[in-house]
Amino acid sequence: MGKHQLNWHIRKPQYGSRRLAAKNHFVAALGEYVGTTLFMLFALGATNIANIPSTSVTGATTSGQDGSAAQTLNTSNLLYISFAFGISLTVTAWCFFRVSGGLFNPSITLGMLLVGALSPVRAAILAVVQILGAITGAAIIQALTPGTLNVRTTLTPGMSIARGLFMEAAMTALLMLAILLLAAEKSRATFMAPLPIGLALFVAELASVYWTGGSLNPARSFGPDVVLTTFEHYSWIYWLGPALGSTVAALFYRLIKYLEYETVQNNDEEGVQAMAPKEADPKIETGEETVQPKDAVPIEVTGFGGGLLQSQDAQPEAMARAGPLADPRDLSDKMDRLENMVSSILAQLNAAQQDRLSGDTIIHTGATEKVQPNTPSSPASASSGHPLPANTLADHRAYHRV
């Protein structure tokens, strides 16, 4: 079945009861809230450590924005902060991508909405809980560590607001593209997607953390500002910049999807095609009460790749998989090869047994046994000219098999 040329949805809608739809929204919101809180907890905690003067490699300090001592930035600290954000996203996204998708970023949620991976309702819910999670994470770090939290995103002196805006947009576009091309569609490497996505954030932070603080995430900037009750007059760039970047990345992704980029390398690994809403499954097996078509509502599914693209008829195969790399077709091929290998081994063993039985003649001569090669000569001893005794001849006939 071909893909409709005007359809850009990357998942096949599913339908079920309102109770199931509400439950899925709640589970996704809970997972995204906890995941964002943990992401901010680890990333902001490490950033705060990097900004402590006593941990500086050079020991040089300058006056901070709030009058407190702040260290002069150096590449060691920038690397520390960048790595902290990258590895924190990798770990938390790997934990929660099966629950809520592991987005942790309102701008990424916007991009997923624009490509059809999320419904407007789900996107709004996730954006709200992501902001709440960032505030919670910043508040926990502020409560657990002494002194003033030094993790706010600000422009470095000499960096104009316009440059900061487009710097944030460009870095967010890189992160958004990594998510769309590596995780939004299911492939054999989907389960590994959090690793390169974390590396994408790491690279983006390396290039931007000195100039803008490396936000790429409205929640990341808004959370510490709320906890410290301090806002810059240009704080809006940390909302508009990431939104622009994710929008541009989403439009680019829609363009290459419209042009069917998969055909360039003929690499349709899973054989899963997006379908128009009218071709969607009329219902989903949920184990709950039967839902009439007129009462059915869309059922949100989450998670990288498999959750976003999973169609109902593909679910039984997915449940039967033995692991993340166990493509059903690969599993069938492996079983066929195993069966052929076992059959070949059994045939070789049978042939070897036949050769052994046909190549040797067992002759019992009473108290002793003599093994002779099988020759065209008669059972009687042709070389000696003497006939075998009757009992020996009977034994010979019983044991001799040609």
PyMOL commands that set and color helices and strands:
alter all, ss='L'
color gray80, all
select helices_A, chain A and resi 18-50+53-55+75-96+106-114+120-144+161-182+190-192+194-212+218-228+237-258+261-264+277-279+293-295+306-309+312-319+328-359+390-399
alter helices_A, ss='H'
color red, helices_A
select strands_A, chain A and resi 14-16+61-63+69-71+297-299+360-365+368-373
alter strands_A, ss='S'
color yellow, strands_A
deselect
rebuild
show_as cartoon
